[in-house]
Amino acid sequence: MEQYMALFEPDVEAGGYVVTFPDFDYGATQGETDREAMEMAQDLLMLTLGDYIREGKPLPTPSRRRGAKFRPVPLPALQTAKVKLYAAFVNSGLKKAEFARRIGIPKTHIERLLSLRRHSRLDRIEAAFLALGQRLEIEVRDAA
């Protein structure tokens, strides 16, 4: 998944950073240190994406931003898989009931499967991708 870029602006009065996501029309957070600001940005991104998913809205395409104040904000692997699954589901045009039937789960479990705050079994996510004609692949890279 392409990562969403966050704008990290120094807060000259209070110190630390104010963080916003230009690709979304709302939301801001802050952190006292660089690390804390990034952790808060990840949390804000998960909440914002979660709102879009819960409301059934299409996710904005991450835009390319340049400049020292812009930084990519990564999501954990499970949440990244769920965001990609949601995007694939929206693009499929399926209704939740049909999607659930194809996976073999109750319709009410679709909300849980797509929730970024709930843990989901990897085999369920894999089955959901297969129901949409896609395959989940995992890649491991050296930490840089």
SULDA-V424291 format. One record per residue. RES is the residue in three letters. OMEGA is omega in whole degrees, -180 to 180 (NA if undefined). D_FIRST is the distance of its C-alpha to the first C-alpha in whole Angstrom. Layout:
RES|OMEGA|D_FIRST, RES|OMEGA|D_FIRST
This chain:
MET|172|0, GLU|-178|4, GLN|174|6, TYR|180|9, MET|178|12, ALA|176|15, LEU|179|19, PHE|-179|21, GLU|178|25, PRO|176|28, ASP|-174|30, VAL|-179|33, GLU|-175|35, ALA|-175|34, GLY|180|32, GLY|-175|28, TYR|169|25, VAL|-175|25, VAL|175|21, THR|177|19, PHE|-179|16, PRO|-180|18, ASP|180|15, PHE|-175|17, ASP|178|20, TYR|174|21, GLY|175|21, ALA|177|22, THR|179|23, GLN|178|24, GLY|-178|25, GLU|-179|28, THR|178|27, ASP|-179|23, ARG|180|22, GLU|179|23, ALA|178|22, MET|178|18, GLU|178|19, MET|178|20, ALA|178|17, GLN|180|15, ASP|178|17, LEU|180|17, LEU|179|14, MET|179|14, LEU|-178|17, THR|176|16, LEU|177|13, GLY|177|16, ASP|179|18, TYR|-179|17, ILE|-178|16, ARG|-179|20, GLU|179|21, GLY|-180|19, LYS|175|18, PRO|-179|15, LEU|176|12, PRO|176|12, THR|178|10, PRO|179|9, SER|178|12, ARG|179|13, ARG|178|16, ARG|178|18, GLY|-176|21, ALA|-178|22, LYS|-180|21, PHE|179|18, ARG|175|15, PRO|180|11, VAL|-179|11, PRO|172|9, LEU|172|9, PRO|-174|11, ALA|-178|10, LEU|-180|12, GLN|176|11, THR|178|7, ALA|-179|8, LYS|178|11, VAL|178|8, LYS|177|7, LEU|179|11, TYR|180|12, ALA|179|11, ALA|178|12, PHE|180|15, VAL|-180|16, ASN|-178|15, SER|-177|18, GLY|180|21, LEU|170|22, LYS|-178|24, LYS|-178|23, ALA|179|26, GLU|178|26, PHE|179|22, ALA|179|24, ARG|-180|27, ARG|180|24, ILE|-178|23, GLY|178|26, ILE|176|26, PRO|-180|28, LYS|-179|26, THR|-180|26, HIS|178|24, ILE|179|21, GLU|179|21, ARG|-179|21, LEU|-178|18, LEU|-179|16, SER|179|17, LEU|-179|15, ARG|180|18, ARG|175|20, HIS|177|19, SER|177|19, ARG|-179|20, LEU|180|17, ASP|176|20, ARG|179|19, ILE|178|16, GLU|178|16, ALA|179|19, ALA|176|17, PHE|179|15, LEU|178|18, ALA|179|20, LEU|179|17, GLY|179|18, GLN|-180|15, ARG|176|14, LEU|176|12, GLU|-180|12, ILE|179|12, GLU|178|12, VAL|180|14, ARG|174|15, ASP|175|17, ALA|-176|17, ALA|NA|18
